Amino acid sequence: MRSRSSRVQLLGYFGWGNFGDDLFREVCGENAGVLWPGARVRAFEGAHQNFAHPRPDAALRRVLTAARGAVWANTFVYAGGSVFSELAGTAALRSRVPHRAFEALGVSVGPFANTTAHHSVVTELKKFDRVVVRDQESFDRMGGHCALGGDLAALSSRLVPTETPRSGLVICPSRAAGVSGDTLSEALSRALGSTKPQITLLALNAHPRLGDHALAASITARLRRDGHSVRLVDYGVVGIGGVVDVLSRASLVWSQRLHGAIVAYLLNTPVAIVDHHEKCGAFARDIDLDPLFLASEFSELGDTLRTVSLDAEHSAPSHLPWGRSSDAYRARARTAYTGVNTVNEPK
C-alpha cells in the first residue's frame, strides 16, 4: 500500500558516521516524493549528531529524539539497515504510541535468539502498514507477510555503473566483525600471497570510537611493512560521493562491510564478501554470487585474485560473478518500494 502519511519520521542510526546508514538517509530524501507522496519527511537527528559528540548519554538522546518524533510525526519509518532480532528499547516504546502508522523499508528480520523473540517481532511487524525486507531469509521468517525488495541502496541515483577506468583491490574491513587488526592482517597476507596489487583500505564507518578507521590503519601499516602499496581512505573525509568513486574505480572489492559489497555490486564492480553476519551471506545468496566470491574470512579469498585483472585499467569487468544482474535488482526494488505491494501481498 502506498503511504498516505503527511508527517514521516525516518528512523535509523543516523549521525553516527556510518556510510550505509547515511546512504539510506540520502536515498529516502531523494525518493521521498514517490515513497511518501505529499508528505513532509524528517530524520530529527543531525548528520553528525552522534558522530561529532560521542557522549555517554547517546541512549538518552535517542529516547528524546523518539519523543520529539512521536509528537510531530504520524508515521514512523525504519529506513534501511535495521535488523529486527528482538523488540526492545525505543522500538518497543514507539510501538505503544497510539494513532501512528509504522513502516519498515529495507530491513532484515532475524536471526532470533529463541522462538519467543521470533514470535514477538513478527507479530509486531505484521501490524505495520508497509514492510519491505532485504533478503529471502527475512521474507521467510515473516511468513510472506511483506514484500521482498532488496536493499534501499538500489534506489540511489548515484549507484549507476560507469565507464570509469578500473584498477586495484579495495578492502573494506569491519570493526563490527569483532576480529583484531593483527588477525585480519595475517588473513589478508595469506590471501594476497606474492601478488602485489595497488590496495585501498576503505574505512566505511567513521565514528571515532565505534568505527573502522583504527582497524583499517592497523591493517594498512602491516601490509606496507610486507611490501604492499596501500592507501587508506576514510568515509568521514571523502563522504558518500568519495566512497562511490573509490568503489567504481576498483577492479575487485573484498568487503566485510555489507554496504561496501552492495554498492560495489550496484556499480558492477566484482566483489567478494566476507560473511561475518547472516545479512552478508543472505545478500550473496540473493544475487546468486559465485561461491568463489563468498568466504568466512579474508584468508580464503586468494583464488579470487586470479579471476580479475587488477593492474590493467579496463572500463568494465569482463565477467561479473553473480547471476542476478544489478539492473534486475534495481527493477525489483523500484517495484517493491514504490509500487502497490502491501504487507499482506507476498511477492
C-alpha positions in Angstrom: 0.0 0.0 0.0 1.3 3.4 -0.9 1.8 5.7 2.1 -0.8 8.4 2.8 1.2 9.9 5.6 1.7 13.6 5.9 4.5 13.7 8.5 7.1 11.0 8.3 9.9 10.5 10.8 12.8 8.4 9.4 14.3 6.1 12.0 17.9 4.7 11.7 21.4 5.0 13.0 21.8 8.5 11.5 24.5 10.8 12.6 26.9 8.0 13.6 29.3 8.4 10.7 28.3 5.1 9.1 28.3 5.0 5.3 25.4 2.6 4.9 23.1 4.5 7.2 23.9 7.9 5.7 23.3 6.4 2.3 19.8 5.3 3.5 19.0 8.8 4.7 20.1 10.2 1.4 18.1 7.7 -0.6 14.9 8.4 1.4 15.3 12.1 0.8 15.9 11.6 -2.9 12.9 9.4 -3.2 10.6 10.9 -0.7 8.1 12.1 -3.3 7.4 8.6 -4.5 7.8 6.7 -1.2 5.5 9.2 0.7 3.7 11.3 -1.8 2.9 14.8 -0.5 4.4 14.1 2.9 6.9 16.1 5.0 9.9 13.8 5.8 12.3 14.4 8.7 15.0 12.4 10.5 15.3 14.6 13.6 19.0 13.5 14.1 21.6 15.8 12.7 24.0 14.5 10.0 26.8 14.4 12.6 24.9 14.5 15.8 26.2 11.2 17.3 29.5 11.3 15.3 30.7 14.7 16.5 29.5 14.2 20.1 30.1 10.6 21.2 28.9 11.3 24.7 27.7 8.6 27.1 24.2 10.0 27.0 23.6 8.8 23.4 20.9 6.3 24.5 19.1 9.1 26.3 19.3 11.4 23.3 17.8 8.6 21.1 14.9 8.4 23.6 14.4 12.2 23.4 14.6 12.1 19.6 11.9 9.3 19.6 9.7 11.5 21.9 10.1 14.5 19.5 9.1 12.4 16.6 6.1 10.9 18.5 4.8 14.4 19.0 5.4 15.6 15.4 5.0 12.5 13.1 2.0 10.4 12.2 4.2 7.8 10.6 7.4 6.2 11.9 9.6 4.6 9.2 12.5 2.2 9.9 14.6 3.3 6.9 17.0 0.6 5.9 19.7 -1.2 7.9 17.6 -2.2 10.9 17.9 -5.8 11.9 14.8 -6.8 13.8 16.0 -9.6 16.0 14.1 -8.5 19.2 11.6 -5.9 20.1 13.3 -3.7 22.7 14.4 -0.2 23.6 12.9 2.8 21.7 11.4 0.4 19.1 9.2 -1.2 21.9 8.3 2.3 23.2 7.2 3.6 19.8 5.0 0.6 19.2 2.8 1.8 22.1 2.3 5.3 20.7 -1.4 5.4 19.6 -2.8 6.6 16.3 0.5 6.3 14.4 1.4 4.3 11.3 4.6 2.2 11.0 6.7 1.2 8.1 9.9 -0.8 7.8 11.8 -0.4 4.5 14.9 -2.4 3.5 15.2 -4.2 6.9 16.3 -7.6 7.9 14.2 -9.8 10.1 16.2 -12.2 12.4 18.1 -14.2 13.2 16.5 -14.7 16.6 17.8 -16.0 19.9 14.7 -18.0 20.5 11.1 -18.7 19.3 9.7 -16.1 21.7 11.7 -13.3 20.1 10.8 -14.6 16.7 7.1 -14.5 17.6 7.1 -11.1 19.2 9.0 -9.4 16.3 6.9 -11.0 13.6 3.6 -10.3 15.4 4.6 -6.6 15.7 5.8 -6.2 12.1 2.5 -7.7 10.8 0.8 -4.7 12.3 2.9 -2.3 10.2 1.3 -0.5 7.2 4.2 -1.4 4.9 7.1 -3.8 5.3 9.8 -4.4 2.6 12.6 -6.8 3.6 16.1 -7.0 2.2 16.5 -10.8 1.8 14.8 -14.1 1.3 15.5 -15.3 4.8 13.7 -12.3 6.2 10.8 -12.8 3.9 10.5 -16.5 5.0 10.6 -15.5 8.7 7.7 -13.1 8.1 5.8 -15.9 6.5 5.4 -13.9 3.4 3.6 -11.0 5.1 5.8 -8.4 3.4 7.4 -7.6 0.1 10.9 -8.7 -0.9 12.6 -5.7 -2.4 16.3 -5.9 -1.6 18.4 -3.1 -0.2 17.2 0.5 -0.2 20.5 1.5 -1.8 19.1 0.2 -5.1 17.0 3.4 -5.3 20.1 5.7 -5.2 20.7 7.7 -8.4 24.4 7.7 -7.6 24.9 4.0 -7.9 24.9 3.5 -11.7 27.7 1.7 -13.5 30.1 4.0 -15.5 32.9 3.6 -18.0 35.4 4.7 -15.4 38.9 3.0 -15.8 39.3 0.4 -13.1 42.4 -1.0 -11.4 43.5 -2.3 -8.0 42.0 -4.0 -5.0 39.7 -2.3 -2.4 39.4 -3.9 1.0 36.5 -2.9 3.4 37.1 -4.3 6.9 34.5 -4.1 9.6 35.1 -3.5 13.3 31.7 -5.0 13.9 33.0 -8.4 12.8 34.9 -8.5 16.2 38.2 -9.6 14.6 41.5 -7.9 15.6 43.7 -5.9 13.1 46.5 -8.4 13.6 44.3 -11.3 12.7 42.8 -9.6 9.7 46.3 -8.5 8.5 47.5 -12.1 8.7 44.5 -13.4 6.8 44.9 -10.7 4.1 48.6 -11.5 3.8 47.9 -15.2 3.2 45.2 -14.4 0.6 47.5 -11.9 -1.2 50.5 -14.2 -1.2 53.1 -12.9 -3.6 50.6 -10.8 -5.5 51.3 -7.1 -5.1 48.3 -5.1 -6.4 47.6 -1.5 -5.6 45.4 -1.7 -2.5 43.0 0.7 -1.0 41.8 0.2 2.6 38.4 1.8 2.8 37.0 2.6 6.3 33.2 2.8 5.9 32.4 3.7 9.5 34.0 6.9 10.5 32.8 7.1 14.1 35.8 8.0 16.3 35.1 5.2 18.8 32.9 2.7 17.0 34.2 3.0 13.5 36.7 1.2 11.2 39.5 3.8 10.9 41.8 2.4 13.6 41.3 -1.1 12.3 42.0 -0.1 8.7 45.0 1.9 9.8 46.4 -1.1 11.6 46.0 -3.3 8.5 47.5 -0.6 6.3 50.6 -0.4 8.4 51.1 -4.2 8.4 50.6 -4.6 4.6 53.0 -1.7 4.0 55.6 -3.5 6.1 55.0 -6.5 4.0 55.9 -4.5 0.9 52.4 -3.7 -0.4 51.4 -0.4 -1.9 48.4 0.7 0.2 46.4 3.9 0.6 43.9 4.5 3.5 40.6 6.2 2.7 38.2 7.2 5.4 34.5 7.7 4.7 34.4 10.6 7.2 36.8 12.5 5.0 35.6 11.7 1.5 31.8 11.4 2.1 29.3 9.3 0.1 30.5 10.5 -3.3 34.1 9.7 -2.4 33.2 6.1 -1.4 31.2 5.6 -4.6 34.2 6.9 -6.6 36.6 4.5 -4.9 34.4 1.5 -5.4 33.6 2.4 -9.1 37.3 2.6 -9.9 38.3 -0.8 -8.4 38.9 -4.0 -10.3 37.9 -6.1 -7.3 36.5 -5.4 -3.8 36.9 -7.6 -0.7 34.3 -6.4 1.8 33.4 -7.3 5.3 31.0 -4.3 5.4 27.7 -5.2 3.8 27.3 -1.9 2.1 30.7 -2.0 0.7 29.5 -5.1 -1.1 26.1 -3.9 -2.1 27.4 -0.6 -3.5 30.2 -2.4 -5.4 27.6 -4.8 -6.8 25.3 -1.9 -7.9 28.3 -0.3 -9.7 29.1 -3.6 -11.4 32.4 -3.9 -9.6 33.3 -7.5 -8.9 33.0 -8.0 -5.1 33.9 -10.8 -2.8 32.0 -10.9 0.5 33.5 -11.9 3.9 30.4 -13.4 5.6 30.6 -12.3 9.3 26.8 -11.8 9.7 23.9 -13.6 8.3 22.8 -10.5 6.3 26.1 -10.7 4.3 25.5 -14.3 3.3 21.8 -13.5 2.6 22.8 -10.8 0.2 25.2 -13.1 -1.6 22.5 -15.7 -2.0 20.0 -13.1 -3.2 22.3 -12.1 -6.1 23.4 -15.6 -6.8 27.0 -14.8 -6.0 29.7 -17.2 -7.3 30.7 -19.3 -4.3 34.4 -18.4 -5.0 33.4 -14.9 -4.0 31.9 -15.7 -0.6 34.2 -16.6 2.3 34.1 -16.8 6.0 37.4 -14.9 6.4 39.8 -12.9 4.2 42.4 -15.7 4.0 40.0 -17.8 1.8 39.9 -15.2 -1.0 43.3 -15.9 -2.6 41.7 -17.6 -5.6 39.5 -14.6 -6.4 42.7 -12.6 -7.3 43.2 -14.9 -10.3 39.7 -14.3 -11.7 40.1 -10.5 -12.2 42.8 -8.4 -13.8 43.8 -5.9 -11.1 46.6 -4.0 -12.9 45.3 -3.3 -16.4 42.9 -0.4 -16.5 39.7 -1.6 -18.1 36.5 0.4 -18.2 34.3 -2.6 -17.4 35.0 -6.1 -16.0 35.0 -8.9 -18.5 32.9 -11.1 -16.1 30.6 -10.3 -13.2 30.5 -13.0 -10.5 26.7 -13.1 -9.9 23.6 -14.5 -11.5 21.1 -11.6 -10.7 22.1 -8.5 -12.7 22.2 -5.2 -10.9 19.6 -3.9 -13.3 17.2 -6.7 -12.3 17.9 -6.0 -8.6 17.1 -2.3 -9.1 13.9 -3.1 -11.0 12.7 -5.4 -8.2 13.5 -2.7 -5.6 11.7 0.0 -7.6 8.5 -2.2 -7.8 8.6 -3.2 -4.2 9.3 0.2 -2.7 7.3 2.5 -4.9 4.6 0.1 -6.4 1.4 -1.3 -5.0 2.8 -4.2 -2.8 1.3 -4.3 0.6 2.3 -6.1 3.8 -0.4 -8.7 3.0 0.6 -9.4 -0.6 3.7 -11.5 -0.7 5.7 -11.4 -3.9 
